[in-house]
Amino acid sequence: MATYNKFQCFVEDICEKKHNLGSDTLKVALSNASNAPSASADVKLADITTVSVANLDSVTLTVSSSSQTSGTYKLVLADKTMTASGAVGPFQYVIIYNDTAANDELIAWYDYGSEVTLASGDTFKLDFGTELFSLA
């Protein structure tokens, strides 16, 4: 299973109103092993060297739920299956960013532990579990 990692800037970005996670468009970017994201240094998508996602059918994520109960906020994303129409990768990191935010601010990334390459017709499933994150 992939390992979830939060960009440290995400905490400040929430407090400074850069995200409206209930309505903003969240997307996926991919990065390879030699361009690993940095929790403390990377702030916006342009800070990361990414691999092309042009051959993927869609990189837009669907928010299933963005709500709080008893003071705990949870962001739930629908699992995403991406289909390649040509070669994609190699990539090891799946980066989640806010495409609506002015600078494509970063939220989190998943480390898959080793590089993945997709051929035309291959699929890759992003399984977000029960929630992307919770905030109490």
N, CA, C and O atoms as CSV, one atom per row, in Angstrom:
chain,resi,resn,atom,element,x,y,z
A,1,MET,N,N,0.843,-1.188,0.000
A,1,MET,CA,C,0.000,0.000,0.000
A,1,MET,C,C,0.882,1.243,0.000
A,1,MET,O,O,1.964,1.247,0.587
A,2,ALA,N,N,0.427,2.261,-0.641
A,2,ALA,CA,C,1.160,3.514,-0.732
A,2,ALA,C,C,1.149,4.246,0.613
A,2,ALA,O,O,0.225,4.101,1.413
A,3,THR,N,N,2.193,5.029,0.833
A,3,THR,CA,C,2.331,5.786,2.066
A,3,THR,C,C,1.880,7.233,1.851
A,3,THR,O,O,2.345,7.905,0.931
A,4,TYR,N,N,0.968,7.705,2.709
A,4,TYR,CA,C,0.457,9.078,2.662
A,4,TYR,C,C,1.458,10.021,3.318
A,4,TYR,O,O,2.013,9.707,4.370
A,5,ASN,N,N,1.686,11.171,2.699
A,5,ASN,CA,C,2.563,12.215,3.233
A,5,ASN,C,C,1.900,13.569,3.030
A,5,ASN,O,O,1.361,13.843,1.958
A,6,LYS,N,N,1.938,14.410,4.045
A,6,LYS,CA,C,1.337,15.752,3.965
A,6,LYS,C,C,2.436,16.770,3.675
A,6,LYS,O,O,3.521,16.703,4.253
A,7,PHE,N,N,2.150,17.706,2.781
A,7,PHE,CA,C,3.047,18.848,2.608
A,7,PHE,C,C,2.835,19.775,3.790
A,7,PHE,O,O,1.695,20.099,4.122
A,8,GLN,N,N,3.910,20.208,4.430
A,8,GLN,CA,C,3.799,21.049,5.618
A,8,GLN,C,C,3.099,22.374,5.321
A,8,GLN,O,O,2.379,22.893,6.175
A,9,CYS,N,N,3.294,22.918,4.150
A,9,CYS,CA,C,2.673,24.192,3.787
A,9,CYS,C,C,1.148,24.101,3.755
A,9,CYS,O,O,0.459,25.114,3.870
A,10,PHE,N,N,0.630,22.891,3.600
A,10,PHE,CA,C,-0.824,22.704,3.533
A,10,PHE,C,C,-1.517,23.227,4.784
A,10,PHE,O,O,-2.605,23.797,4.700
A,11,VAL,N,N,-0.899,23.039,5.935
A,11,VAL,CA,C,-1.482,23.504,7.196
A,11,VAL,C,C,-1.633,25.029,7.179
A,11,VAL,O,O,-2.693,25.552,7.523
A,12,GLU,N,N,-0.595,25.723,6.787
A,12,GLU,CA,C,-0.658,27.183,6.704
A,12,GLU,C,C,-1.643,27.628,5.631
A,12,GLU,O,O,-2.396,28.582,5.822
A,13,ASP,N,N,-1.629,26.923,4.493
A,13,ASP,CA,C,-2.529,27.292,3.391
A,13,ASP,C,C,-3.998,27.197,3.794
A,13,ASP,O,O,-4.810,28.013,3.358
A,14,ILE,N,N,-4.347,26.222,4.613
A,14,ILE,CA,C,-5.723,26.119,5.106
A,14,ILE,C,C,-6.063,27.344,5.958
A,14,ILE,O,O,-7.127,27.944,5.806
A,15,CYS,N,N,-5.148,27.699,6.851
A,15,CYS,CA,C,-5.387,28.822,7.757
A,15,CYS,C,C,-5.419,30.162,7.034
A,15,CYS,O,O,-6.016,31.118,7.529
A,16,GLU,N,N,-4.782,30.241,5.868
A,16,GLU,CA,C,-4.733,31.492,5.122
A,16,GLU,C,C,-5.697,31.506,3.931
A,16,GLU,O,O,-5.537,32.294,2.999
A,17,LYS,N,N,-6.680,30.639,3.976
A,17,LYS,CA,C,-7.786,30.594,3.011
A,17,LYS,C,C,-7.368,30.359,1.563
A,17,LYS,O,O,-7.945,30.948,0.650
A,18,LYS,N,N,-6.381,29.514,1.348
A,18,LYS,CA,C,-5.980,29.184,-0.017
A,18,LYS,C,C,-6.766,27.993,-0.563
A,18,LYS,O,O,-6.729,27.720,-1.763
A,19,HIS,N,N,-7.473,27.289,0.310
A,19,HIS,CA,C,-8.231,26.105,-0.092
A,19,HIS,C,C,-9.681,26.213,0.350
A,19,HIS,O,O,-9.977,26.683,1.448
A,20,ASN,N,N,-10.577,25.772,-0.521
A,20,ASN,CA,C,-11.956,25.488,-0.156
A,20,ASN,C,C,-12.178,24.059,-0.641
A,20,ASN,O,O,-12.666,23.832,-1.748
A,21,LEU,N,N,-11.818,23.120,0.191
A,21,LEU,CA,C,-11.745,21.730,-0.237
A,21,LEU,C,C,-13.094,21.120,-0.590
A,21,LEU,O,O,-13.151,20.067,-1.225
A,22,GLY,N,N,-14.171,21.766,-0.189
A,22,GLY,CA,C,-15.493,21.280,-0.554
A,22,GLY,C,C,-15.889,21.619,-1.982
A,22,GLY,O,O,-16.763,20.971,-2.559
A,23,SER,N,N,-15.238,22.645,-2.561
A,23,SER,CA,C,-15.647,23.062,-3.906
A,23,SER,C,C,-14.500,23.236,-4.902
A,23,SER,O,O,-14.755,23.285,-6.105
A,24,ASP,N,N,-13.260,23.332,-4.452
A,24,ASP,CA,C,-12.134,23.507,-5.367
A,24,ASP,C,C,-11.882,22.231,-6.171
A,24,ASP,O,O,-12.288,21.141,-5.768
A,25,THR,N,N,-11.208,22.381,-7.313
A,25,THR,CA,C,-10.854,21.234,-8.151
A,25,THR,C,C,-9.505,20.678,-7.714
A,25,THR,O,O,-8.485,21.364,-7.777
A,26,LEU,N,N,-9.518,19.429,-7.273
A,26,LEU,CA,C,-8.295,18.751,-6.858
A,26,LEU,C,C,-7.844,17.827,-7.982
A,26,LEU,O,O,-8.654,17.142,-8.606
A,27,LYS,N,N,-6.543,17.820,-8.227
A,27,LYS,CA,C,-5.991,17.003,-9.303
A,27,LYS,C,C,-4.770,16.231,-8.832
A,27,LYS,O,O,-4.244,16.442,-7.739
A,28,VAL,N,N,-4.342,15.323,-9.708
A,28,VAL,CA,C,-3.192,14.472,-9.449
A,28,VAL,C,C,-2.074,14.838,-10.409
A,28,VAL,O,O,-2.313,15.077,-11.592
A,29,ALA,N,N,-0.846,14.880,-9.890
A,29,ALA,CA,C,0.365,14.985,-10.693
A,29,ALA,C,C,1.245,13.798,-10.324
A,29,ALA,O,O,1.074,13.200,-9.262
A,30,LEU,N,N,2.172,13.462,-11.186
A,30,LEU,CA,C,3.059,12.321,-10.956
A,30,LEU,C,C,4.507,12.773,-10.978
A,30,LEU,O,O,4.875,13.675,-11.731
A,31,SER,N,N,5.328,12.141,-10.149
A,31,SER,CA,C,6.748,12.462,-10.098
A,31,SER,C,C,7.536,11.164,-9.972
A,31,SER,O,O,7.060,10.194,-9.382
A,32,ASN,N,N,8.742,11.152,-10.528
A,32,ASN,CA,C,9.535,9.918,-10.476
A,32,ASN,C,C,10.477,9.894,-9.282
A,32,ASN,O,O,10.567,10.868,-8.534
A,33,ALA,N,N,11.176,8.784,-9.107
A,33,ALA,CA,C,12.017,8.567,-7.935
A,33,ALA,C,C,13.124,9.606,-7.800
A,33,ALA,O,O,13.494,9.959,-6.681
A,34,SER,N,N,13.653,10.097,-8.900
A,34,SER,CA,C,14.738,11.070,-8.815
A,34,SER,C,C,14.247,12.481,-8.509
A,34,SER,O,O,15.056,13.385,-8.302
A,35,ASN,N,N,12.941,12.674,-8.479
A,35,ASN,CA,C,12.355,13.984,-8.169
A,35,ASN,C,C,11.347,13.871,-7.033
A,35,ASN,O,O,10.206,14.317,-7.153
A,36,ALA,N,N,11.773,13.277,-5.945
A,36,ALA,CA,C,10.894,13.047,-4.798
A,36,ALA,C,C,10.389,14.358,-4.210
A,36,ALA,O,O,11.160,15.309,-4.080
A,37,PRO,N,N,9.111,14.427,-3.853
A,37,PRO,CA,C,8.583,15.621,-3.180
A,37,PRO,C,C,9.254,15.818,-1.823
A,37,PRO,O,O,9.747,14.866,-1.218
A,38,SER,N,N,9.265,17.049,-1.361
A,38,SER,CA,C,9.817,17.385,-0.058
A,38,SER,C,C,8.720,18.004,0.798
A,38,SER,O,O,8.128,19.016,0.423
A,39,ALA,N,N,8.454,17.399,1.934
A,39,ALA,CA,C,7.382,17.878,2.813
A,39,ALA,C,C,7.605,19.318,3.249
A,39,ALA,O,O,6.647,20.080,3.378
A,40,SER,N,N,8.850,19.698,3.474
A,40,SER,CA,C,9.125,21.026,4.009
A,40,SER,C,C,9.442,22.070,2.943
A,40,SER,O,O,9.253,23.262,3.189
A,41,ALA,N,N,9.914,21.666,1.774
A,41,ALA,CA,C,10.374,22.636,0.780
A,41,ALA,C,C,9.349,22.951,-0.296
A,41,ALA,O,O,9.278,24.091,-0.756
A,42,ASP,N,N,8.566,21.986,-0.703
A,42,ASP,CA,C,7.645,22.182,-1.816
A,42,ASP,C,C,6.355,22.836,-1.343
A,42,ASP,O,O,5.761,22.418,-0.349
A,43,VAL,N,N,5.921,23.886,-2.082
A,43,VAL,CA,C,4.740,24.653,-1.707
A,43,VAL,C,C,3.686,24.623,-2.805
A,43,VAL,O,O,2.489,24.550,-2.529
A,44,LYS,N,N,4.140,24.680,-4.047
A,44,LYS,CA,C,3.217,24.693,-5.187
A,44,LYS,C,C,3.688,23.679,-6.219
A,44,LYS,O,O,4.834,23.229,-6.188
A,45,LEU,N,N,2.799,23.329,-7.126
A,45,LEU,CA,C,3.111,22.296,-8.105
A,45,LEU,C,C,4.365,22.624,-8.911
A,45,LEU,O,O,5.129,21.719,-9.245
A,46,ALA,N,N,4.592,23.881,-9.226
A,46,ALA,CA,C,5.768,24.275,-10.011
A,46,ALA,C,C,7.088,23.980,-9.291
A,46,ALA,O,O,8.144,23.992,-9.923
A,47,ASP,N,N,7.046,23.718,-7.988
A,47,ASP,CA,C,8.254,23.390,-7.232
A,47,ASP,C,C,8.716,21.955,-7.479
A,47,ASP,O,O,9.823,21.589,-7.085
A,48,ILE,N,N,7.890,21.148,-8.121
A,48,ILE,CA,C,8.173,19.728,-8.303
A,48,ILE,C,C,8.336,19.430,-9.795
A,48,ILE,O,O,7.577,19.930,-10.625
A,49,THR,N,N,9.326,18.616,-10.119
A,49,THR,CA,C,9.482,18.146,-11.489
A,49,THR,C,C,8.544,16.959,-11.665
A,49,THR,O,O,8.684,15.941,-10.988
A,50,THR,N,N,7.601,17.094,-12.566
A,50,THR,CA,C,6.590,16.053,-12.761
A,50,THR,C,C,6.785,15.350,-14.097
A,50,THR,O,O,7.474,15.848,-14.987
A,51,VAL,N,N,6.160,14.177,-14.216
A,51,VAL,CA,C,6.139,13.462,-15.487
A,51,VAL,C,C,4.815,13.766,-16.174
A,51,VAL,O,O,3.833,14.121,-15.522
A,52,SER,N,N,4.797,13.628,-17.465
A,52,SER,CA,C,3.602,13.970,-18.239
A,52,SER,C,C,2.431,13.054,-17.895
A,52,SER,O,O,2.583,11.841,-17.748
A,53,VAL,N,N,1.261,13.673,-17.771
A,53,VAL,CA,C,0.022,12.921,-17.557
A,53,VAL,C,C,-0.878,13.031,-18.787
A,53,VAL,O,O,-2.063,12.703,-18.729
A,54,ALA,N,N,-0.308,13.494,-19.895
A,54,ALA,CA,C,-1.088,13.711,-21.115
A,54,ALA,C,C,-1.752,12.432,-21.625
A,54,ALA,O,O,-2.801,12.494,-22.266
A,55,ASN,N,N,-1.155,11.283,-21.348
A,55,ASN,CA,C,-1.722,10.018,-21.818
A,55,ASN,C,C,-2.680,9.369,-20.815
A,55,ASN,O,O,-3.083,8.222,-21.007
A,56,LEU,N,N,-3.045,10.078,-19.765
A,56,LEU,CA,C,-4.041,9.565,-18.818
A,56,LEU,C,C,-5.399,10.155,-19.151
A,56,LEU,O,O,-5.500,11.316,-19.547
A,57,ASP,N,N,-6.445,9.352,-18.989
A,57,ASP,CA,C,-7.786,9.816,-19.354
A,57,ASP,C,C,-8.272,10.958,-18.479
A,57,ASP,O,O,-9.025,11.810,-18.952
A,58,SER,N,N,-7.866,11.000,-17.224
A,58,SER,CA,C,-8.289,12.080,-16.338
A,58,SER,C,C,-7.427,12.076,-15.084
A,58,SER,O,O,-7.064,11.019,-14.567
A,59,VAL,N,N,-7.110,13.261,-14.609
A,59,VAL,CA,C,-6.364,13.399,-13.356
A,59,VAL,C,C,-7.150,14.208,-12.331
A,59,VAL,O,O,-6.618,14.571,-11.282
A,60,THR,N,N,-8.404,14.490,-12.631
A,60,THR,CA,C,-9.260,15.250,-11.720
A,60,THR,C,C,-9.889,14.303,-10.707
A,60,THR,O,O,-10.423,13.254,-11.066
A,61,LEU,N,N,-9.818,14.687,-9.439
A,61,LEU,CA,C,-10.362,13.866,-8.363
A,61,LEU,C,C,-11.778,14.311,-8.019
A,61,LEU,O,O,-12.165,15.450,-8.280
A,62,THR,N,N,-12.537,13.402,-7.436
A,62,THR,CA,C,-13.907,13.686,-7.018
A,62,THR,C,C,-13.978,13.701,-5.496
A,62,THR,O,O,-13.613,12.727,-4.837
A,63,VAL,N,N,-14.449,14.811,-4.949
A,63,VAL,CA,C,-14.651,14.912,-3.504
A,63,VAL,C,C,-15.982,14.245,-3.174
A,63,VAL,O,O,-17.035,14.682,-3.638
A,64,SER,N,N,-15.930,13.188,-2.374
A,64,SER,CA,C,-17.145,12.489,-1.957
A,64,SER,C,C,-17.806,13.182,-0.778
A,64,SER,O,O,-19.031,13.240,-0.670
A,65,SER,N,N,-16.951,13.712,0.114
A,65,SER,CA,C,-17.479,14.358,1.312
A,65,SER,C,C,-16.447,15.334,1.850
A,65,SER,O,O,-15.253,15.038,1.907
A,66,SER,N,N,-16.929,16.491,2.240
A,66,SER,CA,C,-16.105,17.518,2.869
A,66,SER,C,C,-16.953,18.095,3.989
A,66,SER,O,O,-17.766,18.994,3.770
A,67,SER,N,N,-16.756,17.569,5.198
A,67,SER,CA,C,-17.651,17.979,6.279
A,67,SER,C,C,-16.994,17.785,7.638
A,67,SER,O,O,-15.981,17.100,7.781
A,68,GLN,N,N,-17.618,18.418,8.630
A,68,GLN,CA,C,-17.155,18.234,10.011
A,68,GLN,C,C,-18.296,17.707,10.859
A,68,GLN,O,O,-19.465,18.022,10.640
A,69,THR,N,N,-17.924,16.904,11.822
A,69,THR,CA,C,-18.852,16.378,12.812
A,69,THR,C,C,-18.166,16.462,14.172
A,69,THR,O,O,-17.054,15.961,14.342
A,70,SER,N,N,-18.815,17.083,15.121
A,70,SER,CA,C,-18.292,17.224,16.483
A,70,SER,C,C,-16.892,17.825,16.506
A,70,SER,O,O,-16.065,17.446,17.336
A,71,GLY,N,N,-16.623,18.764,15.594
A,71,GLY,CA,C,-15.345,19.457,15.584
A,71,GLY,C,C,-14.234,18.771,14.816
A,71,GLY,O,O,-13.099,19.247,14.827
A,72,THR,N,N,-14.530,17.668,14.151
A,72,THR,CA,C,-13.526,16.987,13.336
A,72,THR,C,C,-13.938,17.050,11.876
A,72,THR,O,O,-15.002,16.561,11.495
A,73,TYR,N,N,-13.082,17.659,11.062
A,73,TYR,CA,C,-13.318,17.781,9.631
A,73,TYR,C,C,-12.686,16.589,8.927
A,73,TYR,O,O,-11.580,16.174,9.273
A,74,LYS,N,N,-13.386,16.037,7.940
A,74,LYS,CA,C,-12.859,14.932,7.139
A,74,LYS,C,C,-13.053,15.248,5.665
A,74,LYS,O,O,-14.117,15.698,5.238
A,75,LEU,N,N,-11.996,14.999,4.901
A,75,LEU,CA,C,-12.069,15.107,3.450
A,75,LEU,C,C,-11.992,13.697,2.881
A,75,LEU,O,O,-11.006,12.984,3.066
A,76,VAL,N,N,-13.054,13.316,2.186
A,76,VAL,CA,C,-13.128,11.984,1.592
A,76,VAL,C,C,-13.109,12.137,0.079
A,76,VAL,O,O,-13.918,12.871,-0.489
A,77,LEU,N,N,-12.186,11.442,-0.570
A,77,LEU,CA,C,-12.089,11.442,-2.025
A,77,LEU,C,C,-12.534,10.095,-2.558
A,77,LEU,O,O,-12.254,9.059,-1.957
A,78,ALA,N,N,-13.226,10.109,-3.684
A,78,ALA,CA,C,-13.595,8.860,-4.344
A,78,ALA,C,C,-12.331,8.235,-4.922
A,78,ALA,O,O,-11.469,8.938,-5.449
A,79,ASP,N,N,-12.223,6.914,-4.822
A,79,ASP,CA,C,-11.103,6.224,-5.451
A,79,ASP,C,C,-11.098,6.576,-6.933
A,79,ASP,O,O,-12.149,6.820,-7.525
A,80,LYS,N,N,-9.922,6.600,-7.522
A,80,LYS,CA,C,-9.764,7.041,-8.912
A,80,LYS,C,C,-8.999,5.983,-9.695
A,80,LYS,O,O,-7.903,5.587,-9.299
A,81,THR,N,N,-9.571,5.526,-10.801
A,81,THR,CA,C,-8.863,4.640,-11.715
A,81,THR,C,C,-8.535,5.433,-12.962
A,81,THR,O,O,-9.422,5.937,-13.651
A,82,MET,N,N,-7.240,5.534,-13.243
A,82,MET,CA,C,-6.770,6.261,-14.419
A,82,MET,C,C,-6.342,5.245,-15.479
A,82,MET,O,O,-5.683,4.255,-15.162
A,83,THR,N,N,-6.716,5.489,-16.729
A,83,THR,CA,C,-6.376,4.606,-17.836
A,83,THR,C,C,-5.416,5.317,-18.778
A,83,THR,O,O,-5.645,6.463,-19.165
A,84,ALA,N,N,-4.334,4.622,-19.146
A,84,ALA,CA,C,-3.332,5.191,-20.042
A,84,ALA,C,C,-3.710,4.938,-21.497
A,84,ALA,O,O,-4.135,3.840,-21.856
A,85,SER,N,N,-3.552,5.968,-22.331
A,85,SER,CA,C,-3.773,5.826,-23.776
A,85,SER,C,C,-2.432,5.770,-24.511
A,85,SER,O,O,-2.393,5.756,-25.741
A,86,GLY,N,N,-1.358,5.739,-23.765
A,86,GLY,CA,C,0.015,5.664,-24.253
A,86,GLY,C,C,0.899,5.532,-23.028
A,86,GLY,O,O,0.393,5.467,-21.907
A,87,ALA,N,N,2.198,5.491,-23.219
A,87,ALA,CA,C,3.122,5.312,-22.095
A,87,ALA,C,C,3.006,6.450,-21.088
A,87,ALA,O,O,2.877,7.617,-21.459
A,88,VAL,N,N,3.055,6.089,-19.806
A,88,VAL,CA,C,3.051,7.058,-18.707
A,88,VAL,C,C,4.120,6.613,-17.715
A,88,VAL,O,O,4.159,5.455,-17.300
A,89,GLY,N,N,4.975,7.544,-17.347
A,89,GLY,CA,C,5.976,7.234,-16.328
A,89,GLY,C,C,7.357,7.034,-16.910
A,89,GLY,O,O,7.633,7.323,-18.074
A,90,PRO,N,N,8.212,6.524,-16.038
A,90,PRO,CA,C,7.931,5.966,-14.721
A,90,PRO,C,C,7.636,7.051,-13.680
A,90,PRO,O,O,8.097,8.187,-13.780
A,91,PHE,N,N,6.842,6.647,-12.672
A,91,PHE,CA,C,6.534,7.527,-11.547
A,91,PHE,C,C,6.495,6.698,-10.273
A,91,PHE,O,O,6.193,5.505,-10.299
A,92,GLN,N,N,6.803,7.345,-9.169
A,92,GLN,CA,C,6.739,6.707,-7.849
A,92,GLN,C,C,5.819,7.468,-6.909
A,92,GLN,O,O,5.285,6.906,-5.953
A,93,TYR,N,N,5.640,8.754,-7.192
A,93,TYR,CA,C,4.877,9.623,-6.298
A,93,TYR,C,C,3.628,10.142,-7.002
A,93,TYR,O,O,3.687,10.606,-8.140
A,94,VAL,N,N,2.503,10.054,-6.307
A,94,VAL,CA,C,1.246,10.615,-6.788
A,94,VAL,C,C,0.950,11.815,-5.896
A,94,VAL,O,O,0.742,11.676,-4.691
A,95,ILE,N,N,0.937,12.985,-6.504
A,95,ILE,CA,C,0.826,14.250,-5.784
A,95,ILE,C,C,-0.586,14.804,-5.944
A,95,ILE,O,O,-1.119,14.847,-7.053
A,96,ILE,N,N,-1.180,15.220,-4.852
A,96,ILE,CA,C,-2.508,15.831,-4.879
A,96,ILE,C,C,-2.333,17.333,-4.683
A,96,ILE,O,O,-1.693,17.787,-3.735
A,97,TYR,N,N,-2.919,18.088,-5.605
A,97,TYR,CA,C,-2.808,19.534,-5.529
A,97,TYR,C,C,-4.144,20.184,-5.838
A,97,TYR,O,O,-5.047,19.561,-6.396
A,98,ASN,N,N,-4.248,21.455,-5.463
A,98,ASN,CA,C,-5.473,22.225,-5.661
A,98,ASN,C,C,-5.336,23.033,-6.946
A,98,ASN,O,O,-4.622,24.035,-6.979
A,99,ASP,N,N,-6.012,22.606,-7.993
A,99,ASP,CA,C,-5.927,23.273,-9.292
A,99,ASP,C,C,-6.674,24.609,-9.305
A,99,ASP,O,O,-6.410,25.449,-10.166
A,100,THR,N,N,-7.592,24.816,-8.376
A,100,THR,CA,C,-8.331,26.075,-8.292
A,100,THR,C,C,-7.492,27.158,-7.624
A,100,THR,O,O,-7.612,28.333,-7.971
A,101,ALA,N,N,-6.660,26.782,-6.687
A,101,ALA,CA,C,-5.818,27.746,-5.972
A,101,ALA,C,C,-4.878,28.453,-6.951
A,101,ALA,O,O,-4.454,27.868,-7.949
A,102,ALA,N,N,-4.561,29.698,-6.661
A,102,ALA,CA,C,-3.806,30.563,-7.577
A,102,ALA,C,C,-2.493,29.949,-8.053
A,102,ALA,O,O,-2.117,30.123,-9.212
A,103,ASN,N,N,-1.801,29.243,-7.188
A,103,ASN,CA,C,-0.487,28.693,-7.534
A,103,ASN,C,C,-0.453,27.173,-7.535
A,103,ASN,O,O,0.612,26.577,-7.375
A,104,ASP,N,N,-1.611,26.539,-7.713
A,104,ASP,CA,C,-1.675,25.069,-7.660
A,104,ASP,C,C,-1.021,24.553,-6.374
A,104,ASP,O,O,-0.120,23.716,-6.409
A,105,GLU,N,N,-1.496,25.072,-5.247
A,105,GLU,CA,C,-0.925,24.703,-3.953
A,105,GLU,C,C,-1.041,23.202,-3.706
A,105,GLU,O,O,-2.012,22.556,-4.099
A,106,LEU,N,N,-0.018,22.674,-3.042
A,106,LEU,CA,C,0.093,21.242,-2.777
A,106,LEU,C,C,-0.654,20.854,-1.506
A,106,LEU,O,O,-0.764,21.638,-0.563
A,107,ILE,N,N,-1.164,19.629,-1.505
A,107,ILE,CA,C,-1.884,19.103,-0.346
A,107,ILE,C,C,-1.128,17.929,0.263
A,107,ILE,O,O,-0.747,17.968,1.433
A,108,ALA,N,N,-0.913,16.889,-0.531
A,108,ALA,CA,C,-0.291,15.668,-0.019
A,108,ALA,C,C,0.266,14.857,-1.182
A,108,ALA,O,O,0.044,15.177,-2.350
A,109,TRP,N,N,0.992,13.803,-0.834
A,109,TRP,CA,C,1.432,12.862,-1.863
A,109,TRP,C,C,1.480,11.454,-1.294
A,109,TRP,O,O,1.584,11.243,-0.086
A,110,TYR,N,N,1.402,10.505,-2.209
A,110,TYR,CA,C,1.530,9.092,-1.877
A,110,TYR,C,C,2.815,8.567,-2.482
A,110,TYR,O,O,3.115,8.822,-3.648
A,111,ASP,N,N,3.572,7.833,-1.683
A,111,ASP,CA,C,4.804,7.194,-2.132
A,111,ASP,C,C,4.486,5.718,-2.359
A,111,ASP,O,O,4.105,5.008,-1.428
A,112,TYR,N,N,4.643,5.266,-3.589
A,112,TYR,CA,C,4.344,3.877,-3.934
A,112,TYR,C,C,5.532,2.944,-3.721
A,112,TYR,O,O,5.430,1.750,-4.005
A,113,GLY,N,N,6.663,3.464,-3.225
A,113,GLY,CA,C,7.787,2.612,-2.840
A,113,GLY,C,C,8.731,2.244,-3.961
A,113,GLY,O,O,9.917,2.020,-3.719
A,114,SER,N,N,8.239,2.178,-5.169
A,114,SER,CA,C,9.072,1.911,-6.342
A,114,SER,C,C,8.356,2.488,-7.555
A,114,SER,O,O,7.164,2.793,-7.514
A,115,GLU,N,N,9.113,2.627,-8.628
A,115,GLU,CA,C,8.545,3.273,-9.810
A,115,GLU,C,C,7.573,2.364,-10.562
A,115,GLU,O,O,7.726,1.143,-10.607
A,116,VAL,N,N,6.573,3.011,-11.149
A,116,VAL,CA,C,5.529,2.349,-11.922
A,116,VAL,C,C,5.551,2.962,-13.323
A,116,VAL,O,O,5.667,4.178,-13.473
A,117,THR,N,N,5.441,2.117,-14.338
A,117,THR,CA,C,5.302,2.589,-15.711
A,117,THR,C,C,4.044,1.970,-16.287
A,117,THR,O,O,3.820,0.767,-16.156
A,118,LEU,N,N,3.228,2.789,-16.922
A,118,LEU,CA,C,2.006,2.306,-17.540
A,118,LEU,C,C,2.174,2.274,-19.054
A,118,LEU,O,O,2.713,3.206,-19.649
A,119,ALA,N,N,1.710,1.197,-19.666
A,119,ALA,CA,C,1.654,1.094,-21.121
A,119,ALA,C,C,0.234,1.437,-21.558
A,119,ALA,O,O,-0.679,1.497,-20.734
A,120,SER,N,N,0.056,1.659,-22.833
A,120,SER,CA,C,-1.269,1.970,-23.348
A,120,SER,C,C,-2.259,0.879,-22.955
A,120,SER,O,O,-2.004,-0.309,-23.155
A,121,GLY,N,N,-3.389,1.296,-22.396
A,121,GLY,CA,C,-4.418,0.362,-21.954
A,121,GLY,C,C,-4.306,-0.042,-20.485
A,121,GLY,O,O,-5.262,-0.571,-19.918
A,122,ASP,N,N,-3.148,0.201,-19.863
A,122,ASP,CA,C,-2.982,-0.117,-18.439
A,122,ASP,C,C,-3.811,0.843,-17.596
A,122,ASP,O,O,-4.068,1.979,-17.994
A,123,THR,N,N,-4.224,0.369,-16.428
A,123,THR,CA,C,-4.938,1.214,-15.484
A,123,THR,C,C,-4.146,1.309,-14.186
A,123,THR,O,O,-3.347,0.430,-13.864
A,124,PHE,N,N,-4.379,2.380,-13.455
A,124,PHE,CA,C,-3.742,2.601,-12.166
A,124,PHE,C,C,-4.804,3.134,-11.225
A,124,PHE,O,O,-5.422,4.166,-11.489
A,125,LYS,N,N,-5.015,2.422,-10.122
A,125,LYS,CA,C,-6.065,2.815,-9.181
A,125,LYS,C,C,-5.472,3.532,-7.979
A,125,LYS,O,O,-4.535,3.048,-7.344
A,126,LEU,N,N,-6.037,4.692,-7.683
A,126,LEU,CA,C,-5.713,5.433,-6.478
A,126,LEU,C,C,-6.775,5.099,-5.443
A,126,LEU,O,O,-7.946,5.437,-5.614
A,127,ASP,N,N,-6.369,4.440,-4.378
A,127,ASP,CA,C,-7.284,4.038,-3.314
A,127,ASP,C,C,-7.038,4.941,-2.122
A,127,ASP,O,O,-6.001,4.838,-1.466
A,128,PHE,N,N,-7.985,5.827,-1.835
A,128,PHE,CA,C,-7.820,6.795,-0.766
A,128,PHE,C,C,-8.320,6.293,0.585
A,128,PHE,O,O,-8.303,7.040,1.563
A,129,GLY,N,N,-8.754,5.065,0.652
A,129,GLY,CA,C,-9.239,4.532,1.915
A,129,GLY,C,C,-10.503,5.245,2.365
A,129,GLY,O,O,-11.314,5.666,1.540
A,130,THR,N,N,-10.667,5.379,3.669
A,130,THR,CA,C,-11.896,5.984,4.199
A,130,THR,C,C,-11.881,7.501,4.148
A,130,THR,O,O,-12.941,8.126,4.161
A,131,GLU,N,N,-10.681,8.117,4.090
A,131,GLU,CA,C,-10.574,9.585,4.024
A,131,GLU,C,C,-9.175,9.955,3.590
A,131,GLU,O,O,-8.224,9.213,3.833
A,132,LEU,N,N,-9.048,11.120,2.937
A,132,LEU,CA,C,-7.728,11.614,2.597
A,132,LEU,C,C,-7.038,12.088,3.870
A,132,LEU,O,O,-5.869,11.781,4.101
A,133,PHE,N,N,-7.769,12.840,4.697
A,133,PHE,CA,C,-7.248,13.281,5.984
A,133,PHE,C,C,-8.401,13.757,6.870
A,133,PHE,O,O,-9.516,13.993,6.405
A,134,SER,N,N,-8.092,13.887,8.156
A,134,SER,CA,C,-9.038,14.501,9.079
A,134,SER,C,C,-8.298,15.561,9.882
A,134,SER,O,O,-7.085,15.480,10.079
A,135,LEU,N,N,-9.038,16.541,10.334
A,135,LEU,CA,C,-8.481,17.661,11.066
A,135,LEU,C,C,-9.355,17.915,12.289
A,135,LEU,O,O,-10.557,18.152,12.167
A,136,ALA,N,N,-8.749,17.864,13.449
A,136,ALA,CA,C,-9.526,18.058,14.683
A,136,ALA,C,C,-9.030,19.274,15.434
A,136,ALA,O,O,-9.558,19.601,16.497
